Amino acid sequence: MYNNRIYFRPNVYTAAQVDLMNQMRMLWEQHSVWTRAAIVSLVFELPNTDAVLNRLLRNPVDFENVFRLYYGDRIAAQFKDLLTEHLVVAADIVNAAKAGNNQAVEEAERIWYANADAIAALLGRINPYWSQQEWRAMLREHLALVNAEAVSTLTGDYEATVTVYDQIEMQALRMADVMSMGIIRQFGVK
């Protein structure tokens, strides 16, 4: 399990630091909300599916725009591409599970976890205050929670979807805090 420490010091933050923290929290919150919406839309074949998926796929671009400020075009694009793959494969898993294709689910999950490991490796490489192992643990927890949410939705266990989403939201905010504090420390955001 990754370190579950509190990342915010209770004393003083500058406006720029608070802006960055809020921006990261918003991006991870949107990641969670639109992933949930996509799962529901895909499972129930809602007429809003294309619009929801398009909005979900805007999230990696939004991350790219923030990353570009600190890490440049190449690394920002790498993160965007990996996060896009993460979302596309998640949709593939939901669709395969809905179709009852267990072999396709297993293959997509293998790709999904390899993608999470690639994201963790990238993050651990670009910021000395981000641990690849910590990111790997957080991203794998994220995948397990999203998977639980998808299964609960597919099986009609709606009480469980609410409980799992509460966990997803808190876990996403922890990832946002790790991300923003690492950037603040690495770049001396004042």
C-alpha positions as semicolon CSV with decimal commas, in nm:
position;residue;x (nm);y (nm);z (nm)
1;M;0,000;0,000;0,000
2;Y;0,128;0,345;-0,079
3;N;0,200;0,606;0,183
4;N;-0,129;0,763;0,291
5;R;0,021;1,069;0,459
6;I;-0,136;1,413;0,455
7;Y;0,029;1,620;0,185
8;F;-0,091;1,967;0,277
9;R;0,092;2,154;0,547
10;P;-0,163;2,328;0,767
11;N;0,021;2,660;0,770
12;V;0,084;2,872;0,461
13;Y;0,036;2,828;0,087
14;T;0,073;3,092;-0,177
15;A;-0,204;3,175;-0,422
16;A;-0,007;3,003;-0,701
17;Q;0,029;2,686;-0,493
18;V;-0,340;2,680;-0,404
19;D;-0,429;2,738;-0,770
20;L;-0,215;2,441;-0,874
21;M;-0,360;2,220;-0,600
22;N;-0,714;2,315;-0,700
23;Q;-0,637;2,259;-1,068
24;M;-0,501;1,908;-1,003
25;R;-0,794;1,824;-0,776
26;M;-1,035;1,942;-1,046
27;L;-0,862;1,735;-1,315
28;W;-0,865;1,417;-1,106
29;E;-1,221;1,483;-0,994
30;Q;-1,328;1,525;-1,358
31;H;-1,141;1,206;-1,445
32;S;-1,348;1,020;-1,185
33;V;-1,684;1,181;-1,263
34;W;-1,662;1,133;-1,640
35;T;-1,531;0,777;-1,601
36;R;-1,836;0,700;-1,388
37;A;-2,064;0,865;-1,641
38;A;-1,902;0,666;-1,923
39;I;-1,951;0,337;-1,740
40;V;-2,320;0,412;-1,687
41;S;-2,369;0,530;-2,045
42;L;-2,191;0,225;-2,191
43;V;-2,367;-0,027;-1,969
44;F;-2,714;0,111;-2,033
45;E;-2,647;0,215;-2,394
46;L;-2,769;0,567;-2,324
47;P;-2,811;0,816;-2,608
48;N;-2,552;1,042;-2,443
49;T;-2,271;0,784;-2,475
50;D;-2,078;0,959;-2,753
51;A;-2,101;1,298;-2,582
52;V;-1,990;1,152;-2,248
53;L;-1,699;0,961;-2,403
54;N;-1,588;1,273;-2,591
55;R;-1,593;1,471;-2,267
56;L;-1,404;1,197;-2,085
57;L;-1,137;1,197;-2,355
58;R;-1,091;1,572;-2,308
59;N;-0,949;1,499;-1,961
60;P;-0,609;1,379;-2,090
61;V;-0,583;1,693;-2,305
62;D;-0,659;1,908;-2,000
63;F;-0,384;1,727;-1,808
64;E;-0,150;1,776;-2,104
65;N;-0,208;2,151;-2,095
66;V;-0,105;2,168;-1,729
67;F;0,189;1,930;-1,769
68;R;0,318;2,133;-2,064
69;L;0,374;2,431;-1,832
70;Y;0,619;2,230;-1,622
71;Y;0,749;1,944;-1,835
72;G;0,734;2,071;-2,193
73;D;0,554;1,943;-2,501
74;R;0,711;1,598;-2,529
75;I;0,647;1,478;-2,174
76;A;0,304;1,642;-2,164
77;A;0,209;1,457;-2,483
78;Q;0,341;1,128;-2,343
79;F;0,126;1,168;-2,032
80;K;-0,177;1,259;-2,244
81;D;-0,127;0,955;-2,467
82;L;-0,091;0,718;-2,172
83;L;-0,395;0,863;-1,996
84;T;-0,598;0,842;-2,318
85;E;-0,500;0,476;-2,354
86;H;-0,606;0,421;-1,991
87;L;-0,954;0,553;-2,069
88;V;-0,997;0,377;-2,403
89;V;-0,895;0,042;-2,255
90;A;-1,134;0,094;-1,964
91;A;-1,419;0,138;-2,214
92;D;-1,302;-0,176;-2,395
93;I;-1,321;-0,368;-2,067
94;V;-1,676;-0,249;-1,998
95;N;-1,788;-0,336;-2,351
96;A;-1,624;-0,681;-2,340
97;A;-1,773;-0,756;-1,997
98;K;-2,115;-0,644;-2,113
99;A;-2,083;-0,879;-2,412
100;G;-1,974;-1,164;-2,183
101;N;-1,639;-1,197;-2,361
102;N;-1,416;-1,301;-2,070
103;Q;-1,111;-1,356;-2,291
104;A;-1,133;-0,999;-2,423
105;V;-1,182;-0,869;-2,069
106;E;-0,869;-1,051;-1,948
107;E;-0,659;-0,923;-2,238
108;A;-0,783;-0,566;-2,194
109;E;-0,716;-0,580;-1,820
110;R;-0,359;-0,698;-1,889
111;I;-0,312;-0,397;-2,118
112;W;-0,479;-0,168;-1,863
113;Y;-0,244;-0,269;-1,582
114;A;0,061;-0,243;-1,809
115;N;-0,056;0,106;-1,903
116;A;-0,086;0,202;-1,534
117;D;0,268;0,079;-1,478
118;A;0,386;0,287;-1,775
119;I;0,217;0,596;-1,630
120;A;0,383;0,530;-1,293
121;A;0,722;0,487;-1,462
122;L;0,683;0,815;-1,650
123;L;0,579;1,005;-1,339
124;G;0,857;0,853;-1,131
125;R;1,111;0,948;-1,398
126;I;1,011;1,312;-1,449
127;N;0,975;1,428;-1,089
128;P;1,217;1,341;-0,807
129;Y;0,937;1,393;-0,554
130;W;0,715;1,131;-0,717
131;S;0,788;0,770;-0,642
132;Q;0,726;0,523;-0,923
133;Q;0,629;0,264;-0,663
134;E;0,383;0,499;-0,493
135;W;0,226;0,593;-0,827
136;R;0,209;0,228;-0,926
137;A;0,024;0,146;-0,604
138;M;-0,212;0,442;-0,640
139;L;-0,289;0,370;-1,004
140;R;-0,347;0,001;-0,937
141;E;-0,583;0,095;-0,653
142;H;-0,758;0,330;-0,896
143;L;-0,799;0,048;-1,150
144;A;-0,934;-0,191;-0,888
145;L;-1,188;0,068;-0,776
146;V;-1,298;0,154;-1,131
147;N;-1,330;-0,217;-1,203
148;A;-1,544;-0,262;-0,891
149;E;-1,762;0,028;-1,002
150;A;-1,806;-0,123;-1,349
151;V;-1,889;-0,467;-1,210
152;S;-2,139;-0,318;-0,964
153;T;-2,305;-0,127;-1,246
154;L;-2,312;-0,429;-1,477
155;T;-2,464;-0,649;-1,205
156;G;-2,717;-0,390;-1,092
157;D;-2,572;-0,349;-0,743
158;Y;-2,638;0,024;-0,730
159;E;-2,577;0,060;-0,357
160;A;-2,226;-0,074;-0,417
161;T;-2,170;0,173;-0,702
162;V;-2,234;0,458;-0,459
163;T;-2,000;0,316;-0,196
164;V;-1,727;0,246;-0,451
165;Y;-1,758;0,590;-0,608
166;D;-1,706;0,753;-0,268
167;Q;-1,379;0,556;-0,244
168;I;-1,282;0,650;-0,600
169;E;-1,336;1,017;-0,528
170;M;-1,121;1,017;-0,212
171;Q;-0,849;0,816;-0,383
172;A;-0,847;1,053;-0,682
173;L;-0,805;1,350;-0,450
174;R;-0,505;1,178;-0,288
175;M;-0,350;1,132;-0,634
176;A;-0,415;1,499;-0,707
177;D;-0,245;1,601;-0,383
178;V;0,060;1,386;-0,455
179;M;0,080;1,532;-0,804
180;S;0,045;1,897;-0,703
181;M;0,283;1,873;-0,408
182;G;0,545;1,705;-0,626
183;I;0,524;1,985;-0,881
184;I;0,535;2,251;-0,610
185;R;0,848;2,095;-0,460
186;Q;1,021;2,023;-0,792
187;F;0,963;2,365;-0,947
188;G;0,952;2,577;-0,633
189;V;0,606;2,708;-0,718
190;K;0,578;3,024;-0,511
